[in-house]
Amino acid sequence: MHRKDRLFTWGPGPFGPEGFGPGGPFFKMRPFGPGGPGGRRMRRGNVRAAILLLLEEEPRNGYQVMQELEQRSEGAWRPSPGSVYPAFQLLADEGLIQSESRDGGNVYALTDAGRSYVEEHREQLGSPWQQAGEGMPEGVRELVHLAMQVGIATRQVTHHGTGAQREEAAKVLKEARRSLYRILAEDE
């Protein structure tokens, strides 16, 4: 199998398995198999456990939960809004968390029942963000961390840079992208 065939999968769509190609709406890059590094997806129960453990520390909104999980797993796991917000709803339905409208959004916090549940089930809840990174190939954490740092720097240039600085940043990013694809194109 050609190396490129292992690195890219074509997502489903109304136009068949070909989709629109790289960069298109049906294209998905999965560099390490289903679910990312290590080729495994997190179980839904882990999203639930992670939310409970994070809310034990302090109230958070959905975006903060997703960011914190990505940071604590060193980039190995960032659950989607499609898994976080339904988990919030289920936990609220169970009476373990409650939401409060704050600054135009919802912030979630544990209820008394939620705090009791976390205390009683602490061992079962484990440490979901550590489990997410287990089995990650050597060097991947560093690579993901560097990519996150580049993203932060890019946002800074986007928001605070001059027009000329943004143009220069775009050139740097385009060359970095080309260089990364050149690495992939090399034969092993």
C-alpha positions in Angstrom: 0.0 0.0 0.0 1.3 3.4 -0.9 2.1 5.5 2.2 -0.3 8.3 1.2 -3.2 5.8 1.1 -2.6 5.0 4.8 -2.5 8.6 5.8 -5.8 9.8 4.2 -9.3 8.5 4.3 -12.2 9.9 2.3 -15.2 10.8 4.3 -18.7 9.8 3.4 -20.8 12.2 1.4 -23.5 12.4 -1.3 -20.8 12.2 -4.0 -19.4 8.8 -3.2 -16.2 7.7 -1.5 -14.1 10.2 -3.5 -15.6 13.3 -1.9 -14.0 16.5 -3.1 -10.4 15.6 -2.4 -7.9 17.2 0.1 -9.2 20.3 1.7 -12.8 19.6 0.6 -15.8 19.3 2.9 -15.7 15.4 2.8 -12.0 15.0 3.3 -10.7 13.8 6.6 -7.1 13.3 7.6 -6.6 10.5 10.0 -2.8 10.2 10.5 -2.9 7.3 13.0 -6.0 5.4 12.2 -9.6 5.9 13.5 -9.8 8.5 16.2 -6.3 9.9 15.9 -3.0 8.9 17.6 -3.0 5.3 18.6 -6.0 4.5 16.4 -8.6 4.4 19.1 -11.5 6.6 20.0 -12.4 7.6 23.6 -15.5 5.9 25.0 -18.5 8.1 25.7 -18.3 7.2 29.4 -14.9 8.8 29.5 -16.4 12.1 28.3 -18.9 11.9 31.1 -16.2 11.1 33.7 -14.0 13.9 32.4 -16.8 16.4 32.7 -17.6 15.4 36.3 -13.9 15.6 37.3 -13.3 18.9 35.7 -16.5 20.4 37.2 -15.4 19.2 40.6 -12.5 21.6 40.3 -14.5 24.6 39.1 -17.6 25.6 37.0 -16.8 25.6 33.2 -18.5 26.1 29.9 -18.3 23.5 27.1 -15.5 25.2 25.3 -13.4 25.3 28.5 -14.0 21.6 29.0 -12.9 20.8 25.5 -9.8 23.0 25.8 -8.9 21.6 29.2 -9.2 18.0 28.1 -7.0 18.7 25.1 -4.4 20.4 27.3 -4.4 17.7 30.0 -4.1 14.9 27.4 -1.3 16.8 25.7 -3.2 17.0 22.5 -4.2 13.4 22.4 -7.9 14.0 23.0 -10.3 16.9 22.3 -13.9 15.7 22.4 -16.2 17.4 19.9 -19.1 19.6 20.9 -21.3 16.7 19.6 -20.1 14.5 22.5 -19.6 17.2 25.2 -23.0 19.0 25.0 -25.1 15.8 25.0 -23.1 14.6 28.0 -23.9 17.9 29.8 -27.6 17.3 29.1 -27.5 13.7 30.4 -25.6 14.8 33.5 -28.2 17.6 34.1 -31.0 15.1 33.6 -29.5 12.9 36.2 -29.3 15.8 38.6 -25.5 15.7 38.8 -24.8 19.1 37.2 -26.7 22.3 36.7 -26.2 25.1 34.2 -26.2 28.8 34.9 -26.5 31.5 32.3 -23.4 33.7 32.5 -21.9 36.2 30.0 -24.2 35.1 27.2 -23.5 31.4 27.6 -24.0 28.5 30.0 -21.6 27.6 32.7 -22.0 24.2 34.3 -21.3 23.2 37.9 -21.7 20.1 40.0 -24.8 19.9 42.2 -24.6 18.5 45.7 -25.6 15.1 44.3 -22.9 15.5 41.7 -20.2 16.1 44.3 -21.4 13.1 46.2 -21.3 11.0 43.1 -17.8 12.0 42.2 -16.6 11.2 45.8 -18.3 7.8 45.8 -17.1 6.9 42.3 -13.7 8.5 42.2 -11.8 5.3 41.5 -14.2 4.3 38.7 -13.9 7.8 37.1 -10.2 7.4 36.9 -8.2 9.9 34.9 -9.7 10.0 31.4 -7.2 12.5 30.0 -4.3 10.3 30.9 -6.0 7.2 29.4 -6.5 9.2 26.1 -2.7 9.5 25.7 -1.7 6.0 26.5 -0.2 4.1 23.6 0.6 7.3 21.7 3.6 6.7 19.4 6.9 8.3 20.5 7.4 11.9 19.5 3.7 12.5 18.7 3.0 14.4 21.9 5.8 16.8 21.1 4.7 17.2 17.5 1.1 17.9 18.7 2.3 20.4 21.3 4.4 22.2 18.7 1.4 22.4 16.3 -0.7 23.9 19.1 2.0 26.5 19.8 2.1 27.4 16.1 -1.7 27.8 16.2 -1.5 30.1 19.2 1.2 32.2 17.5 -0.9 32.3 14.3 -3.9 33.6 16.3 -1.7 36.3 17.8 -0.5 37.5 14.4 -4.0 37.3 13.1 -5.4 39.5 15.9 -2.5 41.8 16.6 -0.3 41.9 13.5 -0.2 44.4 10.8 -1.3 43.6 7.2 2.4 43.1 6.3 3.0 40.8 9.3 -0.1 38.7 8.4 1.2 38.3 4.8 4.6 37.2 6.0 3.0 34.8 8.5 0.9 33.3 5.6 4.1 32.7 3.6 5.7 31.0 6.6 2.7 28.7 7.1 2.4 27.8 3.4 6.1 26.8 3.3 5.7 24.8 6.6 2.7 23.0 5.1 4.7 22.2 1.9 7.6 21.0 3.9 5.5 18.7 5.9 4.0 17.1 2.8 7.5 16.8 1.3 8.4 14.7 4.4 5.4 12.5 3.9 6.2 12.1 0.2 9.7 10.7 0.9 10.0 7.0 0.6 10.8 5.1 3.8 
